[in-house]
Structure formats: structure tokens, C-alpha cells
Amino acid sequence: MTAARVAATPAPSPSRNLFRQLLRDSGYVLSGLPLAIVGFVVAVTGFSLSLGLLVTALGLPVLAGTLYAVRVLADVERIRLPAVLGVPRIRPVYRVPDSGASFWRRTLTPARDLQSWLDLLHAFCKMPVATVTFSVLLTWWALAVAGVSYGAYDRAIPYGPNDQSLSALLGMGNGSGARIFLNTAIGVFALLTLPLVARACARIEGSLSRSLLTGVAEMRNRITVLEEQKRAAASAEANALRKLERDIHDGPQQRLVRLAMDLSRAREQLADDPVAAGHTLDEAVGQTRETLTELRALSRGIAPPVLVDRGLPSALAALAGRGLIPIELRVDAGLGEPGGRPDPTVESTAYFVVAEALTNVAKHSRATECRVTVERAGERLRVGIDDDGQGGAHLAKGHGLVGIADRVRAVGGQLSVTSPAGGPTEVCADLPATPGPW
């Protein structure tokens, strides 16, 4: 198997990234005030009118219209958040009216939605925060631009006899050189600290928006993910128990039944035909050894001692050594060191993924060679198994990869399978690389 060659692309320079982030933060903050003003006006006007008209039949429709209007502005803010906070865009699922609902029930639908009230609260709260961040950042930009370029327009400014007192008080004299130096120094300081100020203003304003506009949705998503992990863990455990039961039934249990029959036959033969009894006992000893071998293999599939004692590199090396086809193994050596080993659950899951995938390769793929790659990528653990087989593997129910997917989801990971007809097949597991207590 030939390894794919990936051309290395030069990473953008830190200064370019800093400048881009400065522009994103500044654009977010400076455009935030006009949007905040619009939202504040809509919220105050609509809410005030709805309160004043509650005694009539128009109060609730006005309130519903206000909530729908601030929802549009909230959606605009959600689109703007990823650029400054680096989080994926999340839009809450709003309550929708039931089919066949009456007019008044449809009108009351947004008022029964918690997120709609949070959107309204955001329209009220964003205005004062945006005013402060806008003023601070605009002042910093003005100091930076005016100060750095002060020497270019100093002579065009008419000064009176007392206009240079600041330079004199600082002991720098009253000359234009001291004045230019002082203002340029202020400008340079503002320019150097401008990225930090812009980042702080953007994060303050963005954090407020995120907590009110996506906080509930993020919490619900986390709850959903935890529930899916719980279901996946239960499904993976059930599949593992069924597989273990099937393997024991088809292997050691059958051998133990035959062993019992051989021993019974040997006891009957012992008095009449000792030689035949000896042959029967020899067969029983062979059955015992084969049963022990199968039990050891089953125990290695559950929790191999080498994995617990020496970590993933050694365990996977032993696993690859028992492979029926040539296996190229690439494992990050740091995963076997005390300070680099992941959590035991994640480590066991990574071993399980490789073991099950190699079993599927040997049984179904008709591959001639296979490659296993396990490496740490930041806070994630990447596990990949590639083979040159006939393909056709997928995560549909009833296939062997479903158990692997459940086991991976149970620890907060994701499994992807690419296996077109005719091959090749790529199985990739993305696991959290949480450090373990090693």
C-alpha cells in the first residue's frame, strides 16, 4: 500500500492572523451599536405598546409581533457570533403553533416560548453594553490612528501660546518635537494594545449575546448528546455481552461439552479397554488446551493485560502480530508513556475499534494488506484503519460496524466509514484524548 502524499501548505503568519482577528472584532463591535439601537427601539416601543393595549384585544398581537421582530435581530446576532467567539452557529428550536390551532392560540405561541423572552431581554441588555464597548473601541482606534500619524499634520494645527502646557508639565519643553514625540508615543501605545482592547470588547459583547441567544440551546444540545452517549453505552454493552455469549456458546462451551463426553467415555473404557481409555484421555487433554486457548483469546478481546500494563502501542503491536494479513502499524509512541496515556475508557475503546475493524477486515473484506494509524491531534485521538479490500462496509443496522459506532459514541467520539463498492475501506474514529490517571 502506498502512503498518500500530502503537500504541506504554509501556515499564515501570526501577524496576519492578528490583523484579521482585529478587523473581525472591530467590525463586530462597531456594527453592534447600530443593531443594538434598532433592537432597543423595537423592544421598548413594541413592549410599551403591548402593555398599554393589554386592556384591549390588540395587546397580545402587538406583543407577538414584537417577539417575532426581536427574533429576526437575534438571528442576525447569531450569524455574527462565530466570527468573534469561534463557536459553531446554533439556532434554538422555537415553539411552533399546533396544526389547526385557533388565531389566539397562534398569537400566544411566541409568548409561551422561553427563548422568545430571552431574545427580548437581549434587545434590552445589548444597548448599554454595546454603547460602552463601541465608545471604548472607537476611542482606541482614534488614539492609535491620530497618534501614529500625528507628525504628518502637526504643522497644520494652529497652536496658541498655552496649547503646549502638557509637554511643559512633563518636562519635555514646549517645542514641536516634544509635542510630536508625546502624541506619537500615545498613538504607538494605543496601536500596540488595540488588538487586546478589540478582543476584550468583542468577547464581552459576544458573551452576553451567546448566553442569552444560544445558552438554552447549547444546554439542550449537551443534554441530548449525553442521552445519546448513555443509549450508545447501553447498546454497546448489550452488543458486547451478546457477542461474548455467542462466542462462548460456539467455542469453549461446545468444547467443554465434548470434554465431558470424552471423560465419561474414558471412565467406561477404563475397565474393559485401558488403551482406548488412554487415547480418549489424550483427546480430552487436547480439548482442554484448545478450550484454554479460546478462553485466553476471549479475555484478550475484553481487557488484554498488555493494554492495561503497557498501553496502546504495545497492545496494538501484539494485535497486529496476530493478524492474518500484513498490517502496517503507526502509533504515536507517546500514547504508551505514563504522562501521555489517555483515559482508560478511551484507551480501551481505541483498542476495541482496531480489534473489531481488523476482525471485519479478515472475515469480509478480502483485503491483502491493511494500515492502522493511531495518533494524538490536540485534544483528540484519531484512530484510522484502511484496507484495500472489496469495500461495501457501512454503518447500517445489522452490520458489525454498528457495535463499534455505539462504543465510540459512548465515550463522546464519532465514527466515520468510507467504503465504496470495490474498495478501499477507511474506518476513522475520533475520540477525546482525555488524560488518564497513569
Secondary structure as a PSIPRED ss2 file (coil, helix, strand):
# PSIPRED VFORMAT (PSIPRED V4.0)

   1 M C   1.000  0.000  0.000
   2 T C   1.000  0.000  0.000
   3 A C   1.000  0.000  0.000
   4 A C   1.000  0.000  0.000
   5 R C   1.000  0.000  0.000
   6 V C   1.000  0.000  0.000
   7 A C   1.000  0.000  0.000
   8 A C   1.000  0.000  0.000
   9 T C   1.000  0.000  0.000
  10 P C   1.000  0.000  0.000
  11 A C   1.000  0.000  0.000
  12 P C   1.000  0.000  0.000
  13 S C   1.000  0.000  0.000
  14 P H   0.000  1.000  0.000
  15 S H   0.000  1.000  0.000
  16 R H   0.000  1.000  0.000
  17 N H   0.000  1.000  0.000
  18 L H   0.000  1.000  0.000
  19 F H   0.000  1.000  0.000
  20 R H   0.000  1.000  0.000
  21 Q H   0.000  1.000  0.000
  22 L H   0.000  1.000  0.000
  23 L H   0.000  1.000  0.000
  24 R H   0.000  1.000  0.000
  25 D H   0.000  1.000  0.000
  26 S H   0.000  1.000  0.000
  27 G H   0.000  1.000  0.000
  28 Y H   0.000  1.000  0.000
  29 V H   0.000  1.000  0.000
  30 L H   0.000  1.000  0.000
  31 S H   0.000  1.000  0.000
  32 G H   0.000  1.000  0.000
  33 L H   0.000  1.000  0.000
  34 P H   0.000  1.000  0.000
  35 L H   0.000  1.000  0.000
  36 A H   0.000  1.000  0.000
  37 I H   0.000  1.000  0.000
  38 V H   0.000  1.000  0.000
  39 G H   0.000  1.000  0.000
  40 F H   0.000  1.000  0.000
  41 V H   0.000  1.000  0.000
  42 V H   0.000  1.000  0.000
  43 A H   0.000  1.000  0.000
  44 V H   0.000  1.000  0.000
  45 T H   0.000  1.000  0.000
  46 G H   0.000  1.000  0.000
  47 F H   0.000  1.000  0.000
  48 S H   0.000  1.000  0.000
  49 L H   0.000  1.000  0.000
  50 S H   0.000  1.000  0.000
  51 L H   0.000  1.000  0.000
  52 G H   0.000  1.000  0.000
  53 L C   1.000  0.000  0.000
  54 L C   1.000  0.000  0.000
  55 V C   1.000  0.000  0.000
  56 T C   1.000  0.000  0.000
  57 A C   1.000  0.000  0.000
  58 L C   1.000  0.000  0.000
  59 G H   0.000  1.000  0.000
  60 L H   0.000  1.000  0.000
  61 P H   0.000  1.000  0.000
  62 V H   0.000  1.000  0.000
  63 L H   0.000  1.000  0.000
  64 A H   0.000  1.000  0.000
  65 G H   0.000  1.000  0.000
  66 T H   0.000  1.000  0.000
  67 L H   0.000  1.000  0.000
  68 Y H   0.000  1.000  0.000
  69 A H   0.000  1.000  0.000
  70 V H   0.000  1.000  0.000
  71 R H   0.000  1.000  0.000
  72 V H   0.000  1.000  0.000
  73 L H   0.000  1.000  0.000
  74 A H   0.000  1.000  0.000
  75 D H   0.000  1.000  0.000
  76 V H   0.000  1.000  0.000
  77 E H   0.000  1.000  0.000
  78 R H   0.000  1.000  0.000
  79 I H   0.000  1.000  0.000
  80 R H   0.000  1.000  0.000
  81 L H   0.000  1.000  0.000
  82 P H   0.000  1.000  0.000
  83 A H   0.000  1.000  0.000
  84 V H   0.000  1.000  0.000
  85 L H   0.000  1.000  0.000
  86 G C   1.000  0.000  0.000
  87 V C   1.000  0.000  0.000
  88 P C   1.000  0.000  0.000
  89 R C   1.000  0.000  0.000
  90 I C   1.000  0.000  0.000
  91 R C   1.000  0.000  0.000
  92 P C   1.000  0.000  0.000
  93 V C   1.000  0.000  0.000
  94 Y C   1.000  0.000  0.000
  95 R C   1.000  0.000  0.000
  96 V C   1.000  0.000  0.000
  97 P C   1.000  0.000  0.000
  98 D C   1.000  0.000  0.000
  99 S C   1.000  0.000  0.000
 100 G C   1.000  0.000  0.000
 101 A C   1.000  0.000  0.000
 102 S C   1.000  0.000  0.000
 103 F H   0.000  1.000  0.000
 104 W H   0.000  1.000  0.000
 105 R H   0.000  1.000  0.000
 106 R H   0.000  1.000  0.000
 107 T H   0.000  1.000  0.000
 108 L H   0.000  1.000  0.000
 109 T C   1.000  0.000  0.000
 110 P H   0.000  1.000  0.000
 111 A H   0.000  1.000  0.000
 112 R H   0.000  1.000  0.000
 113 D C   1.000  0.000  0.000
 114 L H   0.000  1.000  0.000
 115 Q H   0.000  1.000  0.000
 116 S H   0.000  1.000  0.000
 117 W H   0.000  1.000  0.000
 118 L H   0.000  1.000  0.000
 119 D H   0.000  1.000  0.000
 120 L H   0.000  1.000  0.000
 121 L H   0.000  1.000  0.000
 122 H H   0.000  1.000  0.000
 123 A H   0.000  1.000  0.000
 124 F H   0.000  1.000  0.000
 125 C H   0.000  1.000  0.000
 126 K H   0.000  1.000  0.000
 127 M H   0.000  1.000  0.000
 128 P H   0.000  1.000  0.000
 129 V H   0.000  1.000  0.000
 130 A H   0.000  1.000  0.000
 131 T H   0.000  1.000  0.000
 132 V H   0.000  1.000  0.000
 133 T H   0.000  1.000  0.000
 134 F H   0.000  1.000  0.000
 135 S H   0.000  1.000  0.000
 136 V H   0.000  1.000  0.000
 137 L H   0.000  1.000  0.000
 138 L H   0.000  1.000  0.000
 139 T H   0.000  1.000  0.000
 140 W H   0.000  1.000  0.000
 141 W H   0.000  1.000  0.000
 142 A H   0.000  1.000  0.000
 143 L H   0.000  1.000  0.000
 144 A H   0.000  1.000  0.000
 145 V H   0.000  1.000  0.000
 146 A H   0.000  1.000  0.000
 147 G H   0.000  1.000  0.000
 148 V H   0.000  1.000  0.000
 149 S C   1.000  0.000  0.000
 150 Y H   0.000  1.000  0.000
 151 G H   0.000  1.000  0.000
 152 A H   0.000  1.000  0.000
 153 Y H   0.000  1.000  0.000
 154 D H   0.000  1.000  0.000
 155 R H   0.000  1.000  0.000
 156 A H   0.000  1.000  0.000
 157 I C   1.000  0.000  0.000
 158 P C   1.000  0.000  0.000
 159 Y C   1.000  0.000  0.000
 160 G C   1.000  0.000  0.000
 161 P C   1.000  0.000  0.000
 162 N C   1.000  0.000  0.000
 163 D C   1.000  0.000  0.000
 164 Q C   1.000  0.000  0.000
 165 S H   0.000  1.000  0.000
 166 L H   0.000  1.000  0.000
 167 S H   0.000  1.000  0.000
 168 A H   0.000  1.000  0.000
 169 L H   0.000  1.000  0.000
 170 L C   1.000  0.000  0.000
 171 G C   1.000  0.000  0.000
 172 M C   1.000  0.000  0.000
 173 G C   1.000  0.000  0.000
 174 N C   1.000  0.000  0.000
 175 G C   1.000  0.000  0.000
 176 S H   0.000  1.000  0.000
 177 G H   0.000  1.000  0.000
 178 A H   0.000  1.000  0.000
 179 R H   0.000  1.000  0.000
 180 I H   0.000  1.000  0.000
 181 F H   0.000  1.000  0.000
 182 L H   0.000  1.000  0.000
 183 N H   0.000  1.000  0.000
 184 T H   0.000  1.000  0.000
 185 A H   0.000  1.000  0.000
 186 I H   0.000  1.000  0.000
 187 G H   0.000  1.000  0.000
 188 V H   0.000  1.000  0.000
 189 F H   0.000  1.000  0.000
 190 A H   0.000  1.000  0.000
 191 L H   0.000  1.000  0.000
 192 L H   0.000  1.000  0.000
 193 T H   0.000  1.000  0.000
 194 L H   0.000  1.000  0.000
 195 P H   0.000  1.000  0.000
 196 L H   0.000  1.000  0.000
 197 V H   0.000  1.000  0.000
 198 A H   0.000  1.000  0.000
 199 R H   0.000  1.000  0.000
 200 A H   0.000  1.000  0.000
 201 C H   0.000  1.000  0.000
 202 A H   0.000  1.000  0.000
 203 R H   0.000  1.000  0.000
 204 I H   0.000  1.000  0.000
 205 E H   0.000  1.000  0.000
 206 G H   0.000  1.000  0.000
 207 S H   0.000  1.000  0.000
 208 L H   0.000  1.000  0.000
 209 S H   0.000  1.000  0.000
 210 R H   0.000  1.000  0.000
 211 S H   0.000  1.000  0.000
 212 L H   0.000  1.000  0.000
 213 L H   0.000  1.000  0.000
 214 T C   1.000  0.000  0.000
 215 G H   0.000  1.000  0.000
 216 V H   0.000  1.000  0.000
 217 A H   0.000  1.000  0.000
 218 E H   0.000  1.000  0.000
 219 M H   0.000  1.000  0.000
 220 R H   0.000  1.000  0.000
 221 N H   0.000  1.000  0.000
 222 R H   0.000  1.000  0.000
 223 I H   0.000  1.000  0.000
 224 T H   0.000  1.000  0.000
 225 V H   0.000  1.000  0.000
 226 L H   0.000  1.000  0.000
 227 E H   0.000  1.000  0.000
 228 E H   0.000  1.000  0.000
 229 Q H   0.000  1.000  0.000
 230 K H   0.000  1.000  0.000
 231 R H   0.000  1.000  0.000
 232 A H   0.000  1.000  0.000
 233 A H   0.000  1.000  0.000
 234 A H   0.000  1.000  0.000
 235 S H   0.000  1.000  0.000
 236 A H   0.000  1.000  0.000
 237 E H   0.000  1.000  0.000
 238 A H   0.000  1.000  0.000
 239 N H   0.000  1.000  0.000
 240 A H   0.000  1.000  0.000
 241 L H   0.000  1.000  0.000
 242 R H   0.000  1.000  0.000
 243 K H   0.000  1.000  0.000
 244 L H   0.000  1.000  0.000
 245 E H   0.000  1.000  0.000
 246 R H   0.000  1.000  0.000
 247 D H   0.000  1.000  0.000
 248 I H   0.000  1.000  0.000
 249 H H   0.000  1.000  0.000
 250 D H   0.000  1.000  0.000
 251 G C   1.000  0.000  0.000
 252 P H   0.000  1.000  0.000
 253 Q H   0.000  1.000  0.000
 254 Q H   0.000  1.000  0.000
 255 R H   0.000  1.000  0.000
 256 L H   0.000  1.000  0.000
 257 V H   0.000  1.000  0.000
 258 R H   0.000  1.000  0.000
 259 L H   0.000  1.000  0.000
 260 A H   0.000  1.000  0.000
 261 M H   0.000  1.000  0.000
 262 D H   0.000  1.000  0.000
 263 L H   0.000  1.000  0.000
 264 S H   0.000  1.000  0.000
 265 R H   0.000  1.000  0.000
 266 A H   0.000  1.000  0.000
 267 R H   0.000  1.000  0.000
 268 E H   0.000  1.000  0.000
 269 Q H   0.000  1.000  0.000
 270 L H   0.000  1.000  0.000
 271 A H   0.000  1.000  0.000
 272 D H   0.000  1.000  0.000
 273 D C   1.000  0.000  0.000
 274 P H   0.000  1.000  0.000
 275 V H   0.000  1.000  0.000
 276 A H   0.000  1.000  0.000
 277 A H   0.000  1.000  0.000
 278 G H   0.000  1.000  0.000
 279 H H   0.000  1.000  0.000
 280 T H   0.000  1.000  0.000
 281 L H   0.000  1.000  0.000
 282 D H   0.000  1.000  0.000
 283 E H   0.000  1.000  0.000
 284 A H   0.000  1.000  0.000
 285 V H   0.000  1.000  0.000
 286 G H   0.000  1.000  0.000
 287 Q H   0.000  1.000  0.000
 288 T H   0.000  1.000  0.000
 289 R H   0.000  1.000  0.000
 290 E H   0.000  1.000  0.000
 291 T H   0.000  1.000  0.000
 292 L H   0.000  1.000  0.000
 293 T H   0.000  1.000  0.000
 294 E H   0.000  1.000  0.000
 295 L H   0.000  1.000  0.000
 296 R H   0.000  1.000  0.000
 297 A H   0.000  1.000  0.000
 298 L H   0.000  1.000  0.000
 299 S H   0.000  1.000  0.000
 300 R H   0.000  1.000  0.000
 301 G H   0.000  1.000  0.000
 302 I H   0.000  1.000  0.000
 303 A C   1.000  0.000  0.000
 304 P C   1.000  0.000  0.000
 305 P H   0.000  1.000  0.000
 306 V H   0.000  1.000  0.000
 307 L H   0.000  1.000  0.000
 308 V H   0.000  1.000  0.000
 309 D H   0.000  1.000  0.000
 310 R H   0.000  1.000  0.000
 311 G C   1.000  0.000  0.000
 312 L H   0.000  1.000  0.000
 313 P H   0.000  1.000  0.000
 314 S H   0.000  1.000  0.000
 315 A H   0.000  1.000  0.000
 316 L H   0.000  1.000  0.000
 317 A H   0.000  1.000  0.000
 318 A H   0.000  1.000  0.000
 319 L H   0.000  1.000  0.000
 320 A H   0.000  1.000  0.000
 321 G H   0.000  1.000  0.000
 322 R C   1.000  0.000  0.000
 323 G C   1.000  0.000  0.000
 324 L C   1.000  0.000  0.000
 325 I C   1.000  0.000  0.000
 326 P C   1.000  0.000  0.000
 327 I E   0.000  0.000  1.000
 328 E E   0.000  0.000  1.000
 329 L E   0.000  0.000  1.000
 330 R E   0.000  0.000  1.000
 331 V E   0.000  0.000  1.000
 332 D C   1.000  0.000  0.000
 333 A H   0.000  1.000  0.000
 334 G H   0.000  1.000  0.000
 335 L H   0.000  1.000  0.000
 336 G H   0.000  1.000  0.000
 337 E C   1.000  0.000  0.000
 338 P C   1.000  0.000  0.000
 339 G C   1.000  0.000  0.000
 340 G C   1.000  0.000  0.000
 341 R C   1.000  0.000  0.000
 342 P E   0.000  0.000  1.000
 343 D C   1.000  0.000  0.000
 344 P H   0.000  1.000  0.000
 345 T H   0.000  1.000  0.000
 346 V H   0.000  1.000  0.000
 347 E H   0.000  1.000  0.000
 348 S H   0.000  1.000  0.000
 349 T H   0.000  1.000  0.000
 350 A H   0.000  1.000  0.000
 351 Y H   0.000  1.000  0.000
 352 F H   0.000  1.000  0.000
 353 V H   0.000  1.000  0.000
 354 V H   0.000  1.000  0.000
 355 A H   0.000  1.000  0.000
 356 E H   0.000  1.000  0.000
 357 A H   0.000  1.000  0.000
 358 L H   0.000  1.000  0.000
 359 T H   0.000  1.000  0.000
 360 N H   0.000  1.000  0.000
 361 V H   0.000  1.000  0.000
 362 A H   0.000  1.000  0.000
 363 K H   0.000  1.000  0.000
 364 H H   0.000  1.000  0.000
 365 S H   0.000  1.000  0.000
 366 R C   1.000  0.000  0.000
 367 A C   1.000  0.000  0.000
 368 T C   1.000  0.000  0.000
 369 E C   1.000  0.000  0.000
 370 C E   0.000  0.000  1.000
 371 R E   0.000  0.000  1.000
 372 V E   0.000  0.000  1.000
 373 T E   0.000  0.000  1.000
 374 V E   0.000  0.000  1.000
 375 E E   0.000  0.000  1.000
 376 R E   0.000  0.000  1.000
 377 A E   0.000  0.000  1.000
 378 G C   1.000  0.000  0.000
 379 E C   1.000  0.000  0.000
 380 R E   0.000  0.000  1.000
 381 L E   0.000  0.000  1.000
 382 R E   0.000  0.000  1.000
 383 V E   0.000  0.000  1.000
 384 G E   0.000  0.000  1.000
 385 I E   0.000  0.000  1.000
 386 D E   0.000  0.000  1.000
 387 D E   0.000  0.000  1.000
 388 D C   1.000  0.000  0.000
 389 G C   1.000  0.000  0.000
 390 Q C   1.000  0.000  0.000
 391 G C   1.000  0.000  0.000
 392 G C   1.000  0.000  0.000
 393 A C   1.000  0.000  0.000
 394 H C   1.000  0.000  0.000
 395 L C   1.000  0.000  0.000
 396 A C   1.000  0.000  0.000
 397 K C   1.000  0.000  0.000
 398 G C   1.000  0.000  0.000
 399 H C   1.000  0.000  0.000
 400 G C   1.000  0.000  0.000
 401 L H   0.000  1.000  0.000
 402 V H   0.000  1.000  0.000
 403 G H   0.000  1.000  0.000
 404 I H   0.000  1.000  0.000
 405 A H   0.000  1.000  0.000
 406 D H   0.000  1.000  0.000
 407 R H   0.000  1.000  0.000
 408 V H   0.000  1.000  0.000
 409 R H   0.000  1.000  0.000
 410 A H   0.000  1.000  0.000
 411 V C   1.000  0.000  0.000
 412 G C   1.000  0.000  0.000
 413 G C   1.000  0.000  0.000
 414 Q E   0.000  0.000  1.000
 415 L E   0.000  0.000  1.000
 416 S E   0.000  0.000  1.000
 417 V E   0.000  0.000  1.000
 418 T E   0.000  0.000  1.000
 419 S C   1.000  0.000  0.000
 420 P C   1.000  0.000  0.000
 421 A C   1.000  0.000  0.000
 422 G C   1.000  0.000  0.000
 423 G C   1.000  0.000  0.000
 424 P C   1.000  0.000  0.000
 425 T E   0.000  0.000  1.000
 426 E E   0.000  0.000  1.000
 427 V E   0.000  0.000  1.000
 428 C E   0.000  0.000  1.000
 429 A E   0.000  0.000  1.000
 430 D E   0.000  0.000  1.000
 431 L E   0.000  0.000  1.000
 432 P E   0.000  0.000  1.000
 433 A C   1.000  0.000  0.000
 434 T C   1.000  0.000  0.000
 435 P E   0.000  0.000  1.000
 436 G C   1.000  0.000  0.000
 437 P C   1.000  0.000  0.000
 438 W C   1.000  0.000  0.000
